[in-house]
């Protein structure tokens, strides 16, 4: 299905706006997203290949935060915490954690 030029422009502008918020956060001006905002913007970020993660999620995924990084923003999570949490960009603010030497390599 083809979109009208104006609908396509709106879609591109949303992607640009979300990208600009991430860029600003990486440059030291963090954003804050409420609950409804978060879910719609997360869909756009997925399309762009950007993954926002909390410190807890970083560890669960087997990554570590790069030293001295600051959160790009604060995002409201409904359940289970129903609170704001700092988020980081997995693709550039984290690295894969090394396995402990005592653990066998798979």
C-alpha positions as CSV (number, residue, x, y, z in Angstrom):
1,X,0.0,0.0,0.0
2,X,1.3,3.4,-1.0
3,X,1.4,6.3,1.4
4,X,0.6,9.9,0.6
5,X,3.6,12.2,0.6
6,X,2.3,14.0,3.7
7,X,1.9,10.8,5.6
8,X,5.4,9.7,4.6
9,X,6.8,13.0,5.7
10,X,5.2,12.6,9.1
11,X,6.7,9.2,9.4
12,X,10.2,10.5,8.5
13,X,9.8,13.4,10.9
14,X,9.0,11.1,13.8
15,X,12.1,9.0,13.1
16,X,14.2,12.2,12.8
17,X,12.8,13.6,16.1
18,X,13.5,10.3,18.0
19,X,17.0,10.1,16.5
20,X,17.7,13.7,17.6
21,X,16.6,12.9,21.1
22,X,19.1,10.0,21.2
23,X,21.8,12.1,19.7
24,X,21.2,14.8,22.3
25,X,21.3,12.3,25.1
26,X,24.7,10.9,23.8
27,X,26.0,14.5,23.7
28,X,25.0,15.1,27.4
29,X,21.4,16.4,27.2
30,X,19.3,13.4,28.4
31,X,15.6,13.1,27.6
32,X,12.7,12.0,29.7
33,X,9.9,9.9,28.2
34,X,6.6,9.1,29.9
35,X,4.8,5.8,29.6
36,X,2.8,6.4,26.4
37,X,5.7,8.1,24.8
38,X,8.1,5.3,25.6
39,X,6.2,2.5,23.7
40,X,5.7,4.5,20.5
41,X,9.3,5.7,20.5
42,X,10.6,2.2,21.3
43,X,9.0,0.9,18.1
44,X,10.7,3.6,16.1
45,X,14.1,2.9,17.7
46,X,13.7,-0.8,16.8
47,X,13.2,0.2,13.2
48,X,16.4,2.3,13.4
49,X,18.4,-0.5,15.1
50,X,18.8,1.3,18.4
51,X,18.4,-0.6,21.7
52,X,17.8,1.3,24.9
53,X,18.6,-0.7,28.1
54,X,18.7,-0.1,31.8
55,X,21.7,-1.0,34.0
56,X,19.9,-4.2,35.1
57,X,19.1,-5.2,31.5
58,X,22.8,-4.5,30.5
59,X,23.9,-7.1,33.0
60,X,21.2,-9.6,32.1
61,X,22.2,-9.5,28.5
62,X,25.9,-10.2,29.4
63,X,27.2,-6.7,28.8
64,X,28.9,-4.0,30.9
65,X,28.6,-0.3,30.6
66,X,31.6,1.5,29.2
67,X,33.4,3.5,31.9
68,X,32.2,7.1,32.4
69,X,29.1,6.8,30.3
70,X,26.1,8.8,31.3
71,X,22.5,7.8,30.6
72,X,21.0,9.1,27.4
73,X,17.7,9.5,29.1
74,X,15.1,8.5,31.6
75,X,12.2,6.3,30.6
76,X,9.0,5.4,32.5
77,X,8.4,1.7,32.9
78,X,4.9,0.7,34.0
79,X,5.2,-2.9,35.2
80,X,6.8,-4.2,37.3
81,X,8.6,-1.1,38.7
82,X,6.2,1.7,37.8
83,X,9.0,4.2,37.9
84,X,11.5,6.0,35.8
85,X,14.8,4.4,35.1
86,X,18.0,5.6,33.3
87,X,18.6,4.1,29.9
88,X,21.7,3.6,27.8
89,X,22.3,2.8,24.1
90,X,23.4,-0.8,23.9
91,X,25.1,-0.4,20.6
92,X,27.6,2.2,21.7
93,X,27.6,2.6,25.5
94,X,28.1,-1.1,26.4
95,X,30.5,-4.0,25.6
96,X,30.2,-7.7,25.9
97,X,31.3,-8.8,29.4
98,X,34.2,-11.2,29.5
99,X,33.5,-14.7,30.9
100,X,35.1,-15.6,34.2
101,X,38.3,-17.6,33.6
102,X,36.9,-20.5,35.7
103,X,33.8,-20.9,33.4
104,X,34.2,-23.2,30.4
105,X,33.9,-21.5,27.0
106,X,31.0,-22.7,25.0
